[in-house]
């Protein structure tokens, strides 16, 4: 039976997971910090649990992108629709590349006893601010008559690049959604399309990461569950799922508007400030 403290901690972890997963902030890093502080986990245990907790946001993504996932299933069932087959190749290619790069990086990170989280957070903040300029510049180009790219114009080289960058996100401090969205924006993909394409392939990367934590780091997951309790885990997952459904919809809609660049800039400043404070005070 979960205590009141465990229930409160569970809700906090669920909210942190949801918010940091869909914003360009590393969810595993934020959950890592929260669980180290509130559950007294060591670095390896907290890092593993940060990946394990992505199951909540995975459920939300499956619900939100159920039509896109069904279109992928229809390809396996023999659909000849060109766009569905293109989406299938995109998802398959990025997932394979992500696994090749991400699995060894995860196993390496899982063996660490600590990592200077402040530095990745500062780098993330700088990337976010750069993203804001990219989006602002892209919008200006679009207003001037330049055509931004849609998914239809992407090819195998684009898929491989996105897969590589998503694989790198297995490292602590690197945001999966942040790095893949940034990559798609650098490839000149429209902002709302970049968020959508990033979130879709995140479903497969997240599912793989979740399974990898169970297979390769079962002891760390067990240690985390001992601190939060089974009921607490369920509460954290439900909290993350519900909050994620709102955030996915919000981000995709706001990506079509001009103020998305201001939001991402603000997140960048927050990340940089947090990273500096972490380095100075060891928070």
VOGU-3710 file (C-alpha; in Angstrom, 3 decimals, decimal comma):
1> xxxxxxxxxx> 0,000/0,000/0,000  1,404/3,365/-1,000  1,905/6,040/1,633  0,673/9,610/1,189  4,259/10,648/0,499  4,641/7,996/-2,216  1,383/9,093/-3,855  2,485/12,746/-3,908  5,885/11,743/-5,279  4,169/9,582/-7,912
11> xxxxxxxxxx> 2,044/12,491/-9,155  5,122/14,743/-9,273  7,106/12,159/-11,243  4,199/11,648/-13,654  3,867/15,382/-14,290  7,619/15,853/-14,696  7,720/12,954/-17,160  4,819/14,311/-19,206  5,970/17,912/-19,329  9,615/17,161/-20,084
21> xxxxxxxxxx> 8,893/14,430/-22,652  6,952/16,625/-25,061  8,775/19,882/-24,504  12,324/19,917/-25,905  13,742/19,008/-22,478  15,225/15,605/-21,630  12,526/13,714/-19,712  14,891/10,983/-18,512  17,204/13,656/-17,103  14,407/15,492/-15,306
31> xxxxxxxxxx> 12,985/12,256/-13,868  16,540/11,248/-12,956  16,974/14,415/-10,900  13,561/14,161/-9,233  13,944/10,483/-8,286  17,459/11,022/-6,958  16,086/13,785/-4,749  12,745/12,294/-3,665  13,382/8,531/-3,808  17,102/8,628/-2,923
41> xxxxxxxxxx> 18,044/6,506/-5,930  21,625/6,372/-7,145  22,495/7,689/-10,603  22,207/4,368/-12,433  18,874/3,491/-10,799  17,439/6,962/-11,459  18,613/6,972/-15,087  17,013/3,577/-15,730  13,788/4,607/-14,027  13,706/7,781/-16,133
51> xxxxxxxxxx> 13,576/5,624/-19,259  11,151/3,149/-17,671  8,719/5,965/-16,829  8,390/6,821/-20,508  5,721/4,115/-20,666  3,169/6,745/-19,585  3,988/9,084/-22,439  4,172/6,079/-24,775  0,559/5,196/-23,981  -0,493/8,796/-24,641
61> xxxxxxxxxx> 1,334/8,876/-27,980  -0,287/5,614/-29,073  -3,722/7,041/-28,245  -3,074/10,399/-29,930  -1,448/8,998/-33,081  -3,678/5,932/-33,354  -4,643/6,811/-36,954  -1,025/7,048/-38,052  -0,223/3,778/-36,293  -3,178/2,091/-37,963
71> xxxxxxxxxx> -1,909/3,278/-41,333  1,407/1,560/-40,579  -0,417/-1,643/-39,700  -2,332/-1,513/-42,992  1,015/-1,495/-44,835  1,905/-4,751/-43,087  -1,479/-6,056/-44,171  -0,701/-5,232/-47,792  -1,811/-1,626/-48,340  -0,387/-0,088/-51,526
81> xxxxxxxxxx> -1,138/3,509/-50,506  1,987/5,529/-51,352  1,901/7,893/-48,351  1,232/5,097/-45,876  4,131/3,104/-47,284  6,370/6,184/-47,119  5,472/6,733/-43,455  6,169/3,051/-42,787  9,643/3,275/-44,377  10,356/6,464/-42,409
91> xxxxxxxxxx> 9,344/4,878/-39,092  11,186/1,617/-39,806  14,406/3,281/-40,970  14,640/5,773/-38,101  13,858/3,048/-35,549  16,552/0,676/-36,857  19,186/3,434/-36,931  18,120/4,588/-33,460  18,509/1,064/-32,081  21,952/0,574/-33,607
101> xxxxxxxxxx> 23,234/3,799/-32,066  21,044/4,160/-28,988  21,348/0,683/-27,423  25,159/0,812/-26,916  24,906/4,380/-25,618  22,210/3,329/-23,145  24,309/0,409/-21,866  27,277/2,769/-21,481  25,233/5,389/-19,620  23,676/2,692/-17,426
111> xxxxxxxxxx> 27,158/1,727/-16,221  28,018/5,248/-15,065  27,818/6,280/-11,426  27,397/9,966/-12,215  27,471/12,465/-15,052  27,735/16,289/-15,094  24,063/16,928/-15,898  24,610/20,677/-15,872  26,639/20,650/-19,091  24,063/18,756/-21,197
121> xxxxxxxxxx> 21,347/21,026/-19,826  23,279/24,119/-20,914  23,846/22,582/-24,348  20,156/21,761/-24,603  19,321/25,348/-23,708  21,609/26,664/-26,444  20,053/24,250/-28,946  16,572/25,395/-27,932  17,447/29,026/-28,491  18,966/28,096/-31,861
131> xxxxxxxxxx> 15,722/26,229/-32,641  13,727/29,351/-31,895  15,803/31,321/-34,412  15,432/28,517/-36,959  11,646/28,526/-36,595  11,494/32,324/-36,725  13,728/32,398/-39,817  11,726/29,625/-41,474  8,477/31,520/-40,879  9,983/34,670/-42,389
141> xxxxxxxxxx> 11,073/32,709/-45,444  7,625/31,197/-45,739  6,016/34,629/-45,526  8,404/35,814/-48,237  7,199/33,055/-50,521  9,722/30,296/-49,882  8,264/26,792/-49,691  9,070/24,876/-46,533  9,332/21,112/-46,853  6,593/18,659/-46,001
151> xxxxxxxxxx> 6,987/14,973/-45,206  6,289/14,133/-48,843  9,618/15,654/-49,889  11,746/13,721/-47,387  13,973/10,883/-48,552  16,173/8,105/-47,178  19,039/10,448/-46,341  16,693/12,521/-44,178  15,418/9,385/-42,413  18,967/8,243/-41,616
161> xxxxxxxxxx> 19,978/11,636/-40,223  16,903/11,785/-37,986  17,523/8,187/-36,836  21,132/8,972/-35,920  20,149/12,001/-33,872  17,384/10,089/-32,115  19,898/7,384/-31,218  22,177/9,959/-29,601  19,291/10,972/-27,336  19,892/7,773/-25,304
171> xxxxxxxxxx> 22,602/9,718/-23,480  21,649/11,467/-20,212  20,846/15,128/-20,666  19,899/14,816/-24,346  16,239/15,402/-25,173  14,816/12,931/-27,709  12,003/15,207/-28,857  14,306/18,225/-28,721  17,075/16,739/-30,839  14,773/15,118/-33,427
181> xxxxxxxxxx> 12,550/18,183/-33,777  15,657/20,369/-34,120  17,040/18,053/-36,788  13,799/18,134/-38,761  13,717/21,923/-38,523  17,316/22,075/-39,774  16,180/19,909/-42,687  13,730/22,735/-43,474  10,595/20,813/-42,448  7,616/22,940/-41,387
191> xxxxxxxxxx> 7,399/23,379/-37,611  4,089/21,579/-37,016  5,173/18,758/-39,324  8,521/18,519/-37,477  6,779/18,076/-34,118  4,378/15,489/-35,548  7,111/13,451/-37,245  9,282/13,606/-34,127  6,464/12,403/-31,875  5,477/9,533/-34,192
201> xxxxxxxxxx> 8,927/7,943/-34,358  9,297/8,577/-30,646  6,642/5,905/-30,080  8,947/3,156/-31,358  12,096/4,530/-29,708  10,285/4,844/-26,385  8,846/1,331/-26,599  12,315/-0,059/-27,328  13,872/1,909/-24,456  11,181/0,667/-22,072
211> xxxxxxxxxx> 11,806/-2,958/-23,042  15,577/-2,469/-22,818  15,328/-1,241/-19,217  13,391/-4,382/-18,273  15,796/-6,754/-20,035  19,141/-5,083/-19,283  18,491/-3,202/-16,026  15,853/-5,144/-14,127  17,638/-4,636/-10,786  17,546/-0,849/-11,177
221> xxxxxxxxxx> 13,842/-0,899/-12,024  13,149/-3,105/-8,991  15,053/-0,715/-6,720  13,017/2,225/-8,005  9,732/0,365/-7,559  10,666/-0,383/-3,959  10,777/3,341/-3,301  7,629/4,350/-5,153  5,465/1,170/-4,650  3,361/-0,586/-7,305
231> xxxxxxxxxx> 0,349/1,659/-6,697  2,595/4,709/-6,882  3,936/3,528/-10,231  0,399/3,134/-11,578  -0,498/6,649/-10,378  2,656/8,086/-11,985  1,917/6,370/-15,307  -1,737/7,497/-15,363  -0,690/11,061/-14,486  1,934/11,080/-17,259
241> xxxxxxxxxx> -0,549/9,670/-19,790  -3,321/12,194/-19,102  -0,985/15,203/-18,979  0,776/14,045/-22,157  -2,445/13,896/-24,173  -3,043/17,581/-23,477  0,571/18,582/-24,135  0,912/16,754/-27,464  -2,197/18,451/-28,791  -1,109/21,836/-27,438
251> xxxxxxxxxx> 2,374/21,687/-28,960  1,256/20,581/-32,410  -1,355/23,348/-32,510  0,937/26,070/-31,187  3,666/25,009/-33,650  1,466/26,475/-36,387  1,535/29,870/-34,669  4,240/32,494/-34,503  4,593/32,422/-30,702  6,136/28,929/-30,672
261> xxxxxxxxxx> 9,572/30,548/-31,140  9,063/32,620/-27,980  8,049/29,537/-26,000  11,107/27,582/-27,142  13,377/30,551/-26,380  11,989/30,698/-22,834  12,613/26,965/-22,402  16,163/27,475/-23,588  16,799/30,191/-21,009  15,332/27,978/-18,271
271> xxxxxxxxxx> 17,520/25,037/-19,310  20,678/27,153/-19,389  19,895/28,715/-16,009  19,180/25,309/-14,489  22,400/23,893/-15,894  24,471/26,753/-14,491  22,839/26,392/-11,070  23,478/22,648/-11,166  27,179/23,190/-11,917  27,559/25,857/-9,237
281> xxx> 25,602/24,276/-6,397  25,543/20,622/-7,461  21,734/20,542/-7,259
//
